Amino acid sequence: MTPRRVLAACALAAAAALFVALIFVPILFGASQFMFGGSVNGGCVDTSGAGAQPAEAGDAKSIPANYLDLYKKAGKDYGIPWNVLAGIGEVETGHGTSNAQGVHSGENYAGAGGPMQFLDPTFKSFAVDGNKDGKKDRYDPADAIPTAAAYLKHNGAPQRMKTAIFQYNHSWDYVNMVLAWAKRYGGGDFKVVQSNGVDCQDNDLPANASQLVQKIIAFALAQRGKPYVFGATGPDAWDCSSLVQAAYRAAGLGIPRTTFEQWPFGLKIPKGKEQPGDLVFFNSGPGTSADNPGHVGMVIGNGKMIVASCSACVPAIGVKTYKRPDWVGVTRPLASPTLKAKVGELAARQPGG
């Protein structure tokens, strides 16, 4: 191929790649926003009743009694609405009544088997011995149904139910069919919960915190649902350290930019003595250690922090527990020598200060 032809081929390849990016990237981004809750435009979502077990509707009488009992037990054990499990069982095999290949033995054309249609590797990864007989059999509904519940829970159910069902079978038509059956089986006004990453239960500011600390935390909470981008400094995306830096800046206080600089900046606080506004550090990320933590979040209270976790995390920025195995320690930026004078000055400006 001549140099001119090589250049032409490269140009065509680049143009084709750009066309694909322009067409498909917005589609994929939009789908990820729906699946993983990347937007806070709809406000917070109440997830407190996500795992509630609805009563039976009349259509539930068509479910074989042994399957109905198994759906209800697995739903209660895993906090998944039983009627969603029933919806999957209906769509997949008609609650095991289908005589198609792969339902009672063997596998279908896609390699799935059993009443809940698991691929063998997936079943082995999440298998539950539901009837405690010492076996985990994907063709036995007593094992397959609780395994389906465990798999849904692993993928975000019940708080992100649509996401979890999509992971079960990568089709939005499938999701809609499952939920249509779930609505028919469940009594009352059953509504599926699909969190956008902003849980209404996490909206309250800590009552025991000063107005200054509440202002810091309020800014950080307002960033929930935005994407995590390493190196980003807002306002549309953040990484872990830029989020806490911006939160303090919103209250008129300056702290260092990176996690590695933030760790030695504040006063070290013993675990168990942390207060709202303190920073919690973790031994995670490349090149980090217990003496050089690479990840940071901000304490809200009751064992929870507001944190920018990672680009693939659900949610990327949200309220999560900080009591995890890689938790290194706690610092209090407000008690650092650098900020003490400024904190006193800001406190004096408060009404009654």
C-alpha positions in Angstrom: 0.0 0.0 0.0 1.4 3.4 -1.0 1.9 6.2 1.7 -1.0 8.1 0.1 -3.3 5.1 0.5 -2.2 4.5 4.0 -3.1 8.1 4.9 -6.4 7.8 3.2 -7.2 4.6 5.0 -6.2 6.1 8.3 -8.5 9.1 7.6 -11.4 6.9 6.7 -10.8 4.8 9.9 -10.7 8.0 12.0 -13.9 9.3 10.4 -15.7 6.0 11.0 -14.6 5.9 14.6 -15.8 9.5 15.1 -19.1 8.6 13.5 -19.6 5.6 15.8 -18.7 7.8 18.8 -21.1 10.5 17.9 -23.9 8.0 17.3 -23.4 5.5 20.1 -21.7 7.3 23.0 -24.7 9.5 23.7 -26.9 6.4 23.6 -24.7 4.4 25.9 -24.3 7.4 28.3 -28.0 7.9 28.4 -28.5 4.2 29.2 -25.9 4.3 31.9 -27.7 7.4 33.4 -30.9 5.4 33.6 -29.3 2.2 34.9 -26.9 3.6 37.4 -28.6 6.8 38.5 -26.3 9.5 37.2 -28.7 12.4 37.5 -30.3 14.2 40.4 -32.8 16.2 38.3 -35.6 14.1 39.7 -34.6 14.8 43.3 -34.2 12.2 46.0 -35.9 8.7 45.8 -37.5 7.1 48.8 -36.0 3.6 49.0 -37.3 2.8 52.5 -40.0 0.5 51.1 -38.0 -1.0 48.2 -37.9 -4.4 49.8 -41.6 -4.5 50.9 -43.5 -7.7 50.3 -46.8 -7.0 48.6 -50.0 -9.0 49.1 -51.2 -11.4 46.4 -53.4 -10.2 43.6 -55.9 -12.5 41.9 -53.4 -13.4 39.1 -51.1 -14.9 41.7 -53.5 -17.9 42.0 -52.2 -19.1 38.6 -48.7 -19.6 40.1 -48.0 -23.3 41.2 -48.3 -23.4 44.9 -44.8 -24.7 45.5 -43.3 -21.9 43.3 -45.4 -19.2 45.0 -44.1 -20.4 48.4 -40.5 -20.3 47.2 -40.9 -16.9 45.7 -42.3 -15.5 49.0 -39.6 -17.2 51.1 -36.8 -15.9 48.9 -38.3 -12.5 48.7 -38.4 -12.3 52.5 -34.9 -13.7 53.0 -33.2 -11.4 50.5 -35.4 -8.3 50.7 -36.6 -8.6 47.1 -40.4 -8.2 46.4 -41.5 -11.7 45.8 -43.7 -10.7 42.9 -40.6 -9.5 41.0 -39.1 -13.0 41.4 -42.4 -14.4 40.2 -42.3 -12.1 37.2 -38.9 -13.5 36.2 -40.1 -17.1 36.8 -43.1 -16.4 34.5 -41.2 -14.8 31.7 -38.4 -17.4 31.8 -40.2 -20.7 32.0 -43.8 -20.2 33.1 -42.8 -21.1 36.7 -41.1 -24.3 35.4 -44.2 -25.5 33.5 -42.4 -25.1 30.1 -41.2 -28.3 28.4 -38.6 -26.4 26.3 -35.0 -27.6 26.1 -33.0 -26.4 29.1 -35.9 -26.1 31.6 -35.8 -29.5 33.3 -32.5 -30.7 31.9 -29.8 -29.7 29.5 -29.5 -26.1 28.2 -31.2 -23.9 25.7 -29.5 -22.4 22.7 -27.9 -19.7 24.9 -26.6 -22.1 27.4 -29.2 -21.4 30.1 -30.8 -24.0 32.2 -33.4 -24.5 35.0 -36.6 -22.8 35.9 -34.9 -19.4 36.4 -32.7 -19.9 33.3 -29.2 -19.5 34.7 -26.0 -19.9 32.7 -23.9 -22.4 34.5 -21.0 -20.1 35.5 -23.5 -17.5 36.8 -25.4 -20.0 38.8 -22.2 -21.4 40.4 -21.1 -17.9 41.4 -24.3 -17.1 43.3 -25.8 -20.6 44.0 -27.9 -21.0 47.1 -28.7 -24.4 48.7 -32.3 -23.3 49.4 -33.6 -26.6 50.7 -30.5 -27.4 52.7 -30.0 -30.8 51.1 -26.3 -30.3 50.5 -26.7 -29.7 46.8 -27.0 -26.6 44.6 -29.0 -27.5 41.6 -30.0 -25.0 39.0 -32.9 -27.3 37.9 -34.3 -27.4 41.4 -36.6 -24.4 42.0 -35.8 -24.6 45.7 -32.2 -23.6 44.8 -32.8 -21.7 41.6 -35.3 -19.2 43.0 -33.2 -18.0 46.1 -30.2 -17.9 43.7 -32.1 -15.5 41.5 -32.9 -13.4 44.6 -29.2 -13.4 45.5 -28.2 -12.4 42.0 -30.7 -9.5 41.9 -29.5 -8.2 45.2 -25.9 -8.4 44.0 -26.9 -6.2 41.0 -28.6 -3.5 43.1 -32.0 -4.7 44.0 -34.3 -3.7 45.6 -33.2 -0.1 45.5 -32.2 -0.2 41.8 -34.6 -2.9 40.6 -34.7 -2.1 36.9 -30.9 -2.1 36.8 -30.8 -5.5 38.5 -33.4 -7.0 36.2 -31.5 -5.7 33.1 -28.4 -7.4 34.4 -30.4 -10.6 34.6 -31.2 -10.4 30.9 -29.8 -7.5 28.9 -33.0 -6.3 27.3 -35.3 -3.4 28.3 -38.2 -5.3 26.7 -37.4 -8.1 29.2 -37.4 -5.7 32.1 -40.8 -4.3 31.1 -42.3 -7.8 30.7 -41.0 -8.9 34.1 -42.4 -5.8 35.8 -45.7 -6.1 34.0 -46.1 -9.6 35.5 -44.9 -8.4 38.9 -47.6 -5.8 38.9 -50.2 -8.4 38.0 -49.1 -10.7 40.8 -48.7 -8.1 43.5 -51.6 -6.8 45.4 -52.1 -3.1 46.2 -50.4 -0.3 44.4 -47.1 -2.0 43.8 -44.4 0.4 42.5 -40.9 -0.7 41.6 -38.1 1.4 43.1 -35.2 2.7 40.9 -32.9 4.9 42.9 -31.0 7.7 41.2 -28.3 7.5 43.8 -29.9 10.2 46.0 -31.7 8.5 48.9 -34.3 10.7 50.7 -33.3 9.1 54.0 -29.8 10.6 53.6 -31.0 14.2 53.1 -31.0 15.3 56.7 -28.0 17.3 58.0 -26.5 16.3 61.3 -28.4 18.1 64.0 -25.5 18.1 66.4 -23.1 19.9 64.0 -22.4 23.6 63.9 -23.8 25.8 61.1 -20.3 25.9 59.6 -20.1 22.1 59.4 -23.7 21.8 58.1 -22.8 24.2 55.3 -19.8 22.1 54.4 -21.8 18.9 54.4 -24.7 20.5 52.5 -22.5 21.4 49.6 -21.1 17.9 49.4 -24.6 16.3 49.6 -25.8 18.5 46.8 -23.2 16.9 44.4 -24.8 13.4 44.8 -25.6 11.7 41.5 -22.9 13.6 39.6 -20.2 11.5 37.9 -16.8 10.7 39.3 -14.0 11.7 37.0 -10.4 11.3 38.2 -8.7 14.7 38.3 -12.0 16.6 37.9 -12.6 19.7 40.0 -16.3 20.4 39.4 -18.8 21.7 39.1 -20.2 18.9 36.9 -17.9 16.1 38.1 -15.5 15.4 41.0 -13.0 13.0 42.3 -12.8 12.1 46.0 -10.4 14.8 47.2 -11.7 17.6 45.0 -15.2 17.0 46.4 -14.2 17.5 50.0 -11.9 20.4 49.0 -14.8 22.2 47.3 -17.1 21.5 50.2 -14.8 23.3 52.6 -14.2 26.0 50.1 -18.0 26.6 49.9 -17.8 27.5 53.6 -14.9 29.8 53.1 -12.1 27.4 54.1 -9.1 26.2 52.1 -7.7 22.7 52.4 -5.2 21.0 50.1 -6.3 19.5 46.8 -5.1 15.9 46.8 -5.8 13.0 49.2 -2.0 12.7 49.8 -1.9 16.3 50.9 -5.1 16.2 52.9 -4.0 13.3 55.1 -1.3 15.2 57.0 -3.2 18.5 57.0 -5.9 17.9 59.7 -5.6 16.8 63.3 -5.5 13.0 63.6 -8.6 11.7 65.5 -9.0 8.2 67.0 -11.5 5.9 65.2 -14.8 6.1 67.1 -14.3 9.7 67.9 -15.0 11.1 64.5 -17.6 13.9 64.1 -19.5 15.4 61.1 -17.2 17.2 58.8 -14.2 15.0 59.6 -12.4 13.3 56.8 -12.0 9.5 56.6 -9.2 8.0 54.7 -8.7 4.6 53.0 -5.9 2.4 51.9 -7.1 2.1 48.4 -5.8 3.0 45.0 -2.3 2.4 43.3 0.7 3.4 45.3 -1.2 3.8 48.6 -0.6 2.4 52.1 -1.7 2.8 55.7 0.7 5.6 55.9 -0.2 7.1 52.6 -3.9 6.6 52.0 -5.2 7.3 48.5 -9.0 7.7 49.0 -11.0 10.1 51.2 -14.6 10.8 52.2 -16.4 13.1 54.6 -18.2 12.0 57.8 -21.9 12.8 58.0 -22.7 10.7 61.1 -24.0 7.3 62.1 -21.2 5.6 60.3 -21.9 7.2 57.0 -19.9 9.5 54.7 -20.5 11.5 51.6 -17.9 10.3 49.1 -16.9 10.4 45.4 -16.2 6.7 45.0 -15.3 5.8 41.4 -16.6 6.1 37.8 -18.2 2.6 37.8 -19.6 2.8 41.4 -23.3 3.1 42.0 -23.8 5.9 42.8 -20.5 7.4 41.7 -21.0 10.2 44.3 -23.3 9.3 47.2 -23.8 8.4 50.9 -22.1 5.2 52.0 -20.6 3.6 55.1 -17.0 4.3 56.0 -16.7 1.3 58.3 -15.0 -0.9 55.9 -11.8 -3.1 56.0 -9.5 -0.5 54.2 -10.4 2.4 56.5 -7.1 3.8 57.7 -8.0 6.8 59.9 -9.7 10.1 60.5 -8.5 13.7 60.5 -10.2 16.9 61.5 -9.3 19.8 59.2 -11.1 22.3 61.4 -8.7 21.6 64.2 -5.6 22.1 62.0 -3.4 25.1 63.0 -3.9 26.5 59.5 -7.7 26.7 59.9 -8.2 27.4 63.6 -8.0 31.2 63.3 -10.2 31.2 60.2 -12.8 29.0 61.9 -12.9 31.3 64.8 -13.3 34.3 62.5 -16.2 32.6 60.6 -17.9 31.6 63.8 -17.8 35.2 65.1 -19.7 36.2 62.0 -22.6 33.8 62.7 -25.7 35.4 64.3 -25.2 35.4 68.0 -21.5 34.8 67.5 
